[in-house]
Amino acid sequence: MQKTKSGIKQKVIFIISISILIVMIAGIILTYFLGVALFRNTIGKQYEQMASGLAVSIAADLAGEIEDVETYASRPLWRDAVEETNSRYKFTDKESLAVYFNDMDKKWAASDKESAFVKEYVDNRIALSIRDILKIRGNIAELFITDKFGGLVAASDRTSDFYQADEDWWQKAYNNGKGEVYISDAEFDESSKKWVVSIAVPIKDKNDSIIGICKNSISTDRLFGRLGDFKIGQTGHAVVIDKNGIIVFHSGIEPMKVRDYEIVNVKKLLLGKKHYDIFYNAGSHPKKMFVSFASIKPSHALPSDTDWLVLINQDASETFKSLHVFIIQLVMITIILLILIIPIGSFFGEIFAKPINEFRLATEKIINGGWDYVLNIKTGDEIEEFADTFNEMLQNLKNKQEELLGAKNELERLSQSLEKKVEERTRDLSLTQEATLNILEDLTEAKAKLEKEATALEEALRIKSDFTSTVSHELRTPLAAIKESISIVSDGTTGPIGPEQKEFLDMAKRNVDRLNRLINDILDFQKLEAGKIIFDMREDDINEAVTEAARTMAPLAQEKGLDLVIDLADNMPHVRFDRDRIMQVLTNLISNAIKFTEKGGITIATKIFSNVIEVSVEDTGAGIRKEDMPKLFQHFEQLEKGVDRKTGGTGLGLAISKGIIEQHRGKVWAESELGKGAIIKFVLPIKERRSRYDKKDIDR
């Protein structure tokens, strides 16, 4: 019994521990995911602000460089030198200028730096003033000016070419004489052997006309140098890339040679709502990186193929390091709480186990016959109420036991009396059993006789069916030959025939056709009974089928002077049916209506109900007697018999129609009053969800 007591304590400890563990794990998971999102947004916004600050600073430096170049270009000394050079070409035509600059380019390329020809442009008074600027501004790699035709006027050092007008930068800065500020992408300057960003501005005279171009090449180390000093933690750094992800500036990496991120990642940054993201093994970074960016937007627009971004890159593990430390601390707290919860669980387990142990002791006493034992539990809760109920139950059981003892004595007395009655009833049952056995023997003989008669009836029906089918098939072959022979003679193929002969031949042909229809009816009925007809069920329009059947039977109605009216419902849905078989039903019903109607007409109508569509054929004939209605759809039944019979047929038409409609999961019936015509109706399901339909479905 001690095992049960300790087991309850263990369960209490286990439940409390598991509950706290589940709550803590759920809290850790929730804290992690919410923390990652919050931490990511917070860090992202901070890094985005830092990137924006760096971008604004670079844009300001670039704007300052543009202002400096514009200041240089506005110097009177430089402007006078350019105007003086332009005046030399005042009376020179374009073709002569082209030849001249081509010769100067060749001569420039063939001359070394110390030649008098080169020194004329790099040692003149304008060139000396340019070099003074380079001494003051150590960040300028190259500075030179050209005239309005693109020829060199003065330079800080020997340039790669004398003629600059065929360069893209020069044409954009000149802008067909309108002039604009040009800023290049990072490029390698052959003259200074440095990576530079070139700025070209127009030189204007006093009348604000473009007279030349001034180009200043600033080293990327000077323009973006402050990014090299930017550090966050051990892995956080800043770089400048273009829109294709190519590095424009990165401390220790040659510009325009390495792709920092793939184009798809750059586009993802540019198109995203947030200016920060996490990339996995992207570009030149083998690790997961946290990236934020800002666009560099100087006062003058960058060229269309240039779009610089300042990126702050940091290893994501370092970015989220503080969050991971926090999660680890939460895990440690959870472990400590679990260790502390064991003695707490043991204490509460003892509280729960004590009253249950008292219940166990009470149960042992009762098993050993101690019905007077009373539980004394004072916990002030439901367990105390349960103990009081238990004591009350014991008292009731004791009372019931005494009642059962009295009932036992009474049963023994009644048992003796019952034995006598059983003996009397046994004698009566023996007589009844004998009579029952005689009746069963008679029933067995009757059953055997009925089974024999049923077998004989089944065999007779099978012989009848086989005989009918065989005779029908055997008759079709000679009938086809007779029909063909009559057609050949009637057409005059075997020789000319007279009108009287023609009339008899047509009469014979009509009777052969009639006999052929009768045989087809018999065969169709046999197939229906045997379940051998295959139905081609398709979605189709019943209104089209009714119209086609009416058009086919119209000549017969006209011969008897009857009106054939069609009344079709609008918006009739398509239903699944075999068009050929339904056409067979329709022509049969219309043919019967024409056959039994002497005056008036026939109306064919369609209607829509909730679950079915209805087709009806109504005539103005003599109608059907009430006693004949049950026989209407039975096979081989003719309502006109003997001398009263005016029409021929097998009596299978309506039976076949009924079989076809039932195979469509529909229903067919007749409504008539003698002397007032008859109406035959059938319904087809709109959806195949019901096995059969009653008339009440239509009324709904």
Buried (B, 14 or more C-beta within 10 A) or exposed (E): EEEEBEEBBBBBBEEBBEEBBEEBEEEBEEBBEEBBEEBBEEBBBBBBEBBBEBBBBBBEBBEEBBEBBBEBBEBEEBBEBBBEBBEEBEEEEEEEBEEBBEEBBEEBEEBEEEEEEBBEBBEBEBBEBBBEBBEEBEBBBBBBBBBBBBBBBBBBBBBEBBBBBEBEBBBBBBEEEEBBBBBBBBBEBEBBEBBBBBBBBBBBBEEEEBBBBBBBBBBBBBBBBEBBEBEBEEBBBBBBBBBBBBBBBBBEEEBBEBBBBBEEBBBBBEEEEEBBBBBEEBBBBEEBBBBBBBBBBBEBEBEEEBBBBBBBBBBBEBBBEEBEEBBEEBEEEBEEBBEEBEEBBBEBBBEBBBBEBBBEEBEEBBEEEEEEBEBEBEEEEEBBEBBEEBBEEBEEEEEEEEEEEEEEEEEEEEEEEEEEEEEEEEEEEEEEEEEEEEEEEEEEEEEEEEEEEEEEEEEEEEEEBEEBBEEBEEBBEEBEEBBEBBEEBBEEEEEEBEEEEEEEBEEBBEEBEEBBBBBBBBBBBBBBBEEEBEBEBEEBBBBEBBBBBBEBBBEBBEEEEBEBEBEBBEEBEBBBBBBEBBBBBBBBBBBBBBBBBEEEBBBBBBBEBEBBBBBBBBBBBBBBEEEBBEBBBEBEBBBEEEEEEEEEBBBBBBBBBBBBBBBBBBBBBBBBEEEEBBBBBBBBBBEEEEEEBEEEBBEE
